[in-house]
Structures are given as structure tokens and as C-alpha cells.
Amino acid sequence: MNDDLGNLGSALTDLVSTLKGVVTNLSQINSNILETFPRVNGTFTLSAATTTVVTDGNVASNSIVLWSPTNATAALIVRTNGLYHSANTSGSSFSMSTQSGSATSGGTFSYVVINPS
């Protein structure tokens, strides 16, 4: 019976060692993902204009901006005015414009910027 407990103890020690290695590897994978795709995010409110410039120094010329309305006004603006990401200014900002050409205000949005390599 003592041999069974000794074997169990060894098996548990091996399991713990293996799990520590898994945690280390997952941590490295997470670091690599964050290095490749840094978290660049924020919020903006539309100004009373057809185009709103959102200041963010992390924007590159080829940045992809993903945005989401965060209030009912914003959802209505997207639906009725055709809000879209219209331009990037490298190192400075991105612009959101309305397809309808109507000035809009009051819509709040959250965004994430992805900078492909």
C-alpha cells in the first residue's frame, strides 16, 4: 500500500511540473499575441458634423478600425446615416463620416485599432 502512495505522489509531482510548463507556454503565447496585435482602444462621440476626427497617435496609414455603437443614438446614426470609417492619418487620427452627408452628434462609440505588420 505504501508503494501505491509513493507512486501517486510521484505522479502528482510530474503532473504539477507539466502544468507549470503549460502555464509558462501560455504566458509566452499571450505575450507574443499582444506584441503582434497591441491593444489600442478607446471611445469617441460624434461631433455635429458630417465627419468626426478621432485623435489617436497609434493609428497607422493601414490601420483597421473596428467600432461599435454604445448608445441608442449611435445605433440610429449607423442605421439611418451610414456611418463608416473614412480615413487614417498616420500617427495622429482616424475619421468617421456619414454616407448620407448629414451632420450627426451625440452618438457614442467604442473602438479598437488593429495595425497589421
Secondary structure, 3 states (H helix, E strand, C coil): CHHHHHHHHHHHHHHHHHHHHHHHHHHHHHHHHHHHCCCEEEEEECCCECEEEEECCCCCCCCEEEEEECCHHHHHHHHHHCEEEEEEECCCEEEEEECCCCCECCCEEEEEEECCC
